[in-house]
Amino acid sequence: MGEENVERGNWGSQLDFFLSCVGYAVGLGNVWRFPYLAYRNGGATFLFPYIIMLFIAGLPLFFMEMALGQFASEGPITVWKMSPFFSGIGFAMCIISGVVSIYYNVIITYAMYYMFVAFVNLDDDLPWAKCDRINWASAKCRDEPYPRFAELNETKAMDAIRTDVYENSCIHDKMLDDNFTMKLNETFPGVGNYDELNSTIIRNDLFEDCAKTFVSPAAEFLNNYVLGVNEATDFSDLGGISLKIILTLALAWLLIFFCLMKGVKSSGKVVYFTATFPYIILIVLLVRGLTLDGNWAGVEFYIVPKWEKLLDAKVWGDAATQIFYSLGVGFGGLLTMASYNTFKNNCYRDAVVVALINCGTSIFAGFAIFSLLGHMAYVTNQDVSKVADSGPGLAFVAYPDGITKLPAQSLWAFLFFFMILTLGLDTQFAMMETVISGISDIFPHVLRRRKALFTFIACLVGFLLGIPQTTKGGMWVLTLMDWYSGSYNLMFVALAELICLMYVYGYKNFCSDIEMMVGHKPNIYWLATWVVITPLAVAFIIVIGAVQYTKASYAGYIFEDWVQGMGWIMVSVPIAAILIVGILQICRYGVPGCFKPLSDWGPAEPENRTGRYAFMDTGIAISCNDPLPFTVEKGGKIAAINDGVNGSYHVNTGYVHHRESPPL
């Protein structure tokens, strides 16, 4: 891939771009979010709506953003010259990417810390393998397997219940309650006192609230030692700053800076490793997981469908949002990375291949993860559905706990968290480059010449804004930001993109732009999805999200209403940016001028400004009766620009409408 755009920069090679897209699309969501949604929504049944949503929403938006960025070679803020009214989309993208980058790098920080802990314990067991650490393990900590009642006789089963699994005093109190014993007799007739109970009766749901609550050492290690969340009260008292977390966060931001300081030239080489290494670890985890006892329970949970789940709208909503988040549309990252491509790069091929790799990686990762979860369920004598959770709880509790069951546990932990680090870095590179490039394109003469300095300032700001997440209650702040910052606002951004490109600029013009790059126009599949199907799918996601809204919470702590209000501010700011910038553009260009292309819209390099873009910036005036902003009459060297306002004509205010290329 050549040095086509010298001022702005290009990828060192086409492979740099391809691997960067793979790394951006294949991230942490493939490892922890997809498997959780899969088993919560019926295992294999979830794959059907997931794949359908890929083709009706994810892939069309993925290709649309990639094609737009490559065509104009502009960042997310300045690329909307085809319709200035929608310039706020770029600001919204940068806001979303900037906010997500703040908490995303904290997740990377946790992975780095766990990786360091595993490294210093390579000659020993992991610290979260046992409940023998008095500085963080509570009385509820349990590292022994649950009793296997099916293998015990009645005497041993009752001994285990009374001394190990249930609160004996709670059972006594219940049997003294006449109302409870009446309810008990409806299920087990003739049982009237404590001495008549057996292990089968006690393990019934009626005594569920008497069961002891145990916490794995991995959960205790995370909450009581790494986070120290037990020392925080609520959002009004987040506790002090954790020195080990804030120093690791500083190291994480320095790592991001050194990888981005030279732009895509430096990050494009880093992804050769970061985009491929996770696949090596996933393959190793799959092979190892399939050799552990109980692995089939997890795999069976993953592949056996529950067809009745297809009638649940929530399953379809979860599938749509997972595709949306996994591919990274609406963040501006795809648009930014594609803007560094050469004009003739085959973005059509890249979009399809990367999207399919992303979907395939999620499904493959599911097998690796569920084989491990099956073994965890076997050891703890629990159902598979109870040994995993979503978000950080899965990555930093369930997986570490499962890894302690493996031989050479510290080595496996180091490799696993190194994989989490590499998965996170690729996505973080793209989101930070979105913010840096977007702002640099507004002030190119100042910031492009000071790329390293501006990148350092951006990383420093990200570090400072991430400090609240290094407090004892920092996980609450992270959860709040994750809950709201990349939710409804992403859907509105995608919907605004579709309206701008398909209905205002026009799908015919957009398809002609793509033809200039790849040599052919998009087929009927792309037209049908862009114009009708995808807008309806995005609207469906918005409605489902509103209907199924739940307040942000962490580990049973539902955040206060004023905290939820802060979350909704994060949702509304990007949407407000679209509307406010639109109003400013109306004041600047008027109506309908703000909805029409500017004179410098089109390919960035002069040699690519062919066809209907050939006469832009020529200053040649002509006459014209065509209603479009800029037309070329047949057979002449003259061109006219019609701004559509009162029949007036101006030079260099629109784009060329290509009916037939005139001879020059």
Sequence and secondary structure as in RCSB ss.txt:
>XXXX:A:sequence
MGEENVERGNWGSQLDFFLSCVGYAVGLGNVWRFPYLAYRNGGATFLFPYIIMLFIAGLPLFFMEMALGQFASEG
PITVWKMSPFFSGIGFAMCIISGVVSIYYNVIITYAMYYMFVAFVNLDDDLPWAKCDRINWASAKCRDEPYPRFA
ELNETKAMDAIRTDVYENSCIHDKMLDDNFTMKLNETFPGVGNYDELNSTIIRNDLFEDCAKTFVSPAAEFLNNY
VLGVNEATDFSDLGGISLKIILTLALAWLLIFFCLMKGVKSSGKVVYFTATFPYIILIVLLVRGLTLDGNWAGVE
FYIVPKWEKLLDAKVWGDAATQIFYSLGVGFGGLLTMASYNTFKNNCYRDAVVVALINCGTSIFAGFAIFSLLGH
MAYVTNQDVSKVADSGPGLAFVAYPDGITKLPAQSLWAFLFFFMILTLGLDTQFAMMETVISGISDIFPHVLRRR
KALFTFIACLVGFLLGIPQTTKGGMWVLTLMDWYSGSYNLMFVALAELICLMYVYGYKNFCSDIEMMVGHKPNIY
WLATWVVITPLAVAFIIVIGAVQYTKASYAGYIFEDWVQGMGWIMVSVPIAAILIVGILQICRYGVPGCFKPLSD
WGPAEPENRTGRYAFMDTGIAISCNDPLPFTVEKGGKIAAINDGVNGSYHVNTGYVHHRESPPL
>XXXX:A:secstr
     TTT   SSHHHHHHHHHHHHSSHIIIIIHHHHHHHTTTHHHHHHHHHHIIIIIHHHHHHHHHHHHHHT  
TTT GGGSGGGGHHHHHHHHHHHHHHHHHHHHHHHHHHHHHHHHHTTTS  GGGSS  TTT  TTB  S    GG
GS HHHHHHHIIIIIB HHHHHHHHT HHHHHHHHHHSTT  SGGG  HHHHTSGGGGGGB   B HHHHIIIII
II GGG  BTTB   B HHHHHHHHHHHHHHHHHHTTTHHHHHHHHHHHTTHHHHHHHHHHHHHTTSTTHHHHHH
HHHS  GGGGG HHHHHHHHHHHHHHHTTTSSHHHHHHTTS TT  HHHHHHHHHHHHHHHHHHHHHHHHHHHHH
HHHHHT  GGGS  STHHIIIIIHHHHHTTSTTHHHHHHHHHHHHHHHHHHHHHHHHHHHHHHHHHHSHHHHGGG
HHHHHHHHHHHHHHHHGGGGBTTHHHHHHHHHHHTTSHHHHHHHHHHHIIIIIITTHHHHHHHHHHHHSS   HH
HHHIIIIIHHHHHHHHHHHHHHT    EETTEE  HHHHHHHHHHHHHHHHHHHHHHHHHHHHH TTGGGS  TT
 S SSGGG  GGGTTTT         SSSEEE TT S EEEB SSTT B SSSS  B SS    
